[in-house]
Amino acid sequence: MCGRFVVADAGSELVGVLRVDLIADDLPAPSYNVAPTDMAAIVLDSTKTEPPTRRLEAARWGLVPSWAKDLSVGARAINARAEEVEDKPMFRNALIKRRAVIPASGYYEWKLVDDQKVPHYIHPADDGPLLFAGLYEWWKNPSAAEDDPAKWVLSFTILTRDAIGRLGSIHDRMPLFLDPDFADAWLDPTTENVGDILDAAVDAAPDVAATLDDHVVSRAVGNVRNNGPELIEPVD
């Protein structure tokens, strides 16, 4: 799974990598400990224009489907298994039309060693942006006034697959990584071969995974109140 990640400056880098057309003015500040229900920057192709407009938007981590009664549903949907999304009502519609890319500098995963969980920071070897495949949804808060800025909530989930290679020795799941060259196909909301796009992303993710580095970091990352560049520094 992916339960914490880092966004140092990947949002600004992504504008060039993915040719973003519009950047929201409420993007969250850099964070070294993005946790479930936090806000993070995501990329999506909006179909409100023709052709679709590529947007960098602030979204809440934890997918909240349009039919949910409240936001609490999202806390249980921070990740979605790639092998299940086509069949689960929580994710099926988003997979068809609302795919997203979540940019990150890296992410944390915990390895069980002698009955203790040891946090690892996993990141690109070249310090470039790491791209997660995701899904997004818009949820309308029924209790908010129509003119309330919080009336509409944008949320997202990160797709995962079986981990392989060195990452598999840390945890049995890993995010569904995207190569920048494949991101256009993943984001395209007009595609009709959604199953093929998903299968291609799953098959290509190991190539990205093979380029990643990891090192052990402080257990301080386990506390969501801790947030700073020291969290990604290696420890003995």
C-alpha positions as CSV (number, residue, x, y, z in Angstrom):
1,M,0.0,0.0,0.0
2,C,1.0,3.7,0.0
3,G,0.1,5.4,3.3
4,R,2.5,8.4,3.4
5,F,4.3,10.3,0.6
6,V,6.4,13.3,0.1
7,V,5.8,16.3,-2.2
8,A,8.8,18.6,-2.0
9,D,8.6,20.5,-5.3
10,A,7.2,17.9,-7.7
11,G,4.1,19.9,-8.4
12,S,6.0,22.7,-10.1
13,E,8.2,20.2,-12.0
14,L,5.2,18.4,-13.3
15,V,4.0,21.5,-15.3
16,G,6.9,20.9,-17.7
17,V,6.8,17.1,-17.5
18,L,3.1,16.8,-18.3
19,R,2.4,20.1,-20.0
20,V,-0.3,21.3,-17.6
21,D,-2.6,24.0,-19.0
22,L,-4.0,25.5,-15.8
23,I,-2.6,25.6,-12.2
24,A,-5.0,26.1,-9.3
25,D,-4.1,29.0,-7.0
26,D,-4.9,26.9,-3.8
27,L,-2.2,24.2,-4.2
28,P,-1.0,22.9,-0.8
29,A,2.5,23.8,0.5
30,P,5.3,21.2,0.1
31,S,5.0,18.4,2.6
32,Y,7.4,15.7,3.8
33,N,4.6,13.7,5.4
34,V,1.5,13.7,3.3
35,A,-1.1,11.6,5.2
36,P,-4.6,10.3,4.5
37,T,-7.2,13.1,4.3
38,D,-4.4,15.7,3.6
39,M,-4.6,17.9,0.6
40,A,-2.2,17.1,-2.3
41,A,-1.7,18.3,-5.9
42,I,-3.1,16.0,-8.6
43,V,-3.2,16.3,-12.4
44,L,-6.4,15.6,-14.3
45,D,-7.8,16.2,-17.8
46,S,-11.1,18.2,-17.4
47,T,-13.7,17.4,-20.1
48,K,-15.5,20.7,-19.5
49,T,-13.6,22.0,-22.6
50,E,-12.9,20.5,-26.0
51,P,-10.2,19.3,-26.2
52,P,-9.9,18.5,-22.5
53,T,-7.9,20.9,-20.3
54,R,-5.0,19.5,-18.2
55,R,-5.2,20.9,-14.7
56,L,-3.1,20.8,-11.6
57,E,-5.5,20.8,-8.7
58,A,-5.6,20.5,-4.9
59,A,-7.4,17.3,-3.8
60,R,-8.2,15.4,-0.6
61,W,-6.4,12.1,-0.2
62,G,-9.1,9.4,0.1
63,L,-11.6,8.9,-2.7
64,V,-15.1,10.0,-1.9
65,P,-17.6,8.8,-4.5
66,S,-20.5,11.1,-5.5
67,W,-23.0,8.8,-3.8
68,A,-21.3,9.0,-0.4
69,K,-23.2,10.5,2.5
70,D,-20.2,12.1,4.1
71,L,-16.4,12.5,3.7
72,S,-15.6,9.7,6.2
73,V,-15.8,7.2,3.3
74,G,-12.6,8.6,1.9
75,A,-10.5,7.5,4.8
76,R,-11.0,3.9,3.8
77,A,-10.1,4.5,0.1
78,I,-6.7,6.0,0.1
79,N,-5.5,3.1,-2.1
80,A,-7.2,1.0,-4.7
81,R,-5.9,-2.4,-5.9
82,A,-5.4,-2.2,-9.6
83,E,-6.6,-5.8,-10.0
84,E,-10.0,-4.9,-8.4
85,V,-10.9,-1.4,-9.6
86,E,-12.9,-2.6,-12.6
87,D,-15.3,-4.6,-10.4
88,K,-15.7,-2.4,-7.3
89,P,-18.5,0.2,-7.4
90,M,-16.3,2.5,-5.3
91,F,-13.8,2.9,-8.1
92,R,-15.4,1.6,-11.3
93,N,-16.8,4.8,-12.7
94,A,-13.8,6.9,-11.8
95,L,-11.6,4.4,-13.7
96,I,-13.6,4.9,-16.8
97,K,-13.6,8.7,-17.0
98,R,-11.7,10.2,-14.0
99,R,-8.1,9.0,-14.0
100,A,-5.4,11.2,-12.4
101,V,-1.7,11.4,-11.9
102,I,-0.4,12.2,-8.4
103,P,3.1,13.7,-8.5
104,A,5.5,13.0,-5.6
105,S,9.1,13.2,-4.6
106,G,8.9,9.8,-3.0
107,Y,6.9,7.7,-0.5
108,Y,7.4,5.8,2.7
109,E,6.9,2.1,3.3
110,W,7.3,0.1,6.5
111,K,9.3,-3.2,6.5
112,L,8.7,-5.7,9.3
113,V,12.0,-6.6,10.9
114,D,12.1,-8.7,14.1
115,D,8.5,-7.8,14.9
116,Q,9.3,-4.1,14.4
117,K,8.2,-1.8,11.5
118,V,11.1,0.0,10.0
119,P,10.3,3.0,7.7
120,H,11.9,3.2,4.3
121,Y,11.9,6.2,2.0
122,I,11.6,5.2,-1.6
123,H,12.4,7.7,-4.3
124,P,13.7,8.2,-7.9
125,A,17.5,7.8,-8.0
126,D,17.7,11.1,-10.1
127,D,15.5,13.1,-7.7
128,G,13.0,13.7,-10.5
129,P,9.2,13.5,-10.0
130,L,7.6,10.2,-9.2
131,L,4.2,9.7,-10.8
132,F,1.5,7.6,-9.2
133,A,-1.6,6.4,-11.2
134,G,-4.7,7.5,-9.4
135,L,-8.5,8.1,-9.7
136,Y,-10.4,11.2,-8.7
137,E,-14.0,12.1,-7.9
138,W,-16.1,15.2,-7.1
139,W,-18.4,15.0,-4.1
140,K,-21.1,17.5,-3.4
141,N,-21.6,18.3,0.3
142,P,-25.4,18.1,0.9
143,S,-25.2,20.1,4.1
144,A,-23.2,23.1,2.7
145,A,-24.8,26.1,1.2
146,E,-24.8,26.5,-2.6
147,D,-22.4,29.4,-2.4
148,D,-20.1,27.8,0.1
149,P,-16.6,27.3,-1.4
150,A,-16.5,23.9,0.3
151,K,-19.6,22.7,-1.4
152,W,-17.6,20.6,-3.8
153,V,-14.8,18.4,-2.7
154,L,-12.2,16.9,-5.1
155,S,-10.7,13.7,-3.8
156,F,-8.3,11.0,-5.1
157,T,-7.0,7.5,-4.5
158,I,-3.6,6.0,-5.4
159,L,-3.6,2.7,-7.3
160,T,-1.4,-0.2,-6.1
161,R,-0.2,-3.5,-7.5
162,D,2.0,-6.4,-6.3
163,A,5.5,-5.2,-5.4
164,I,8.4,-6.7,-7.3
165,G,12.2,-6.9,-6.9
166,R,13.8,-4.9,-4.1
167,L,10.5,-3.1,-3.3
168,G,8.9,-6.5,-2.8
169,S,11.3,-7.2,0.0
170,I,10.1,-4.1,1.9
171,H,6.3,-4.5,1.4
172,D,4.0,-6.8,-0.7
173,R,2.3,-3.8,-2.4
174,M,3.6,-0.8,-4.3
175,P,2.0,2.2,-5.9
176,L,1.2,1.9,-9.6
177,F,4.0,4.0,-11.0
178,L,3.6,5.8,-14.4
179,D,6.3,6.6,-16.9
180,P,5.9,10.3,-18.0
181,D,5.5,9.1,-21.6
182,F,2.5,6.9,-20.7
183,A,0.8,9.5,-18.6
184,D,-1.0,11.1,-21.5
185,A,-2.7,7.8,-22.3
186,W,-3.6,7.3,-18.6
187,L,-5.1,10.7,-18.3
188,D,-7.1,10.7,-21.5
189,P,-10.8,10.7,-20.5
190,T,-12.0,9.9,-24.0
191,T,-10.4,6.5,-24.3
192,E,-12.7,3.6,-24.7
193,N,-10.2,0.8,-24.0
194,V,-9.9,1.4,-20.2
195,G,-9.0,-2.2,-19.4
196,D,-6.1,-2.1,-21.9
197,I,-4.9,1.2,-20.4
198,L,-5.0,-0.3,-16.9
199,D,-3.2,-3.5,-18.0
200,A,-0.5,-1.5,-19.8
201,A,0.1,0.6,-16.7
202,V,0.3,-2.5,-14.4
203,D,2.8,-4.1,-16.9
204,A,5.0,-1.0,-17.2
205,A,5.2,-0.2,-13.5
206,P,8.1,-2.6,-12.8
207,D,10.3,-0.7,-15.2
208,V,9.9,2.5,-13.1
209,A,10.2,0.5,-9.9
210,A,13.6,-0.8,-11.0
211,T,15.0,2.8,-11.2
212,L,14.1,3.7,-7.6
213,D,16.3,3.9,-4.5
214,D,15.4,3.4,-0.9
215,H,16.9,3.9,2.5
216,V,15.9,3.6,6.2
217,V,14.6,6.8,7.8
218,S,13.6,7.9,11.3
219,R,10.5,6.4,13.0
220,A,9.5,10.0,13.5
221,V,7.7,9.8,10.1
222,G,5.0,7.7,11.8
223,N,3.7,10.7,13.6
224,V,1.6,12.9,11.3
225,R,2.6,16.0,13.3
226,N,6.2,15.6,12.2
227,N,6.9,17.3,8.9
228,G,10.3,18.5,7.6
229,P,13.2,17.5,5.3
230,E,14.9,15.6,8.1
231,L,12.2,12.9,7.7
232,I,13.8,11.7,4.4
233,E,17.4,11.7,5.7
234,P,18.9,8.2,6.0
235,V,19.6,6.8,9.4
236,D,21.8,3.9,10.5
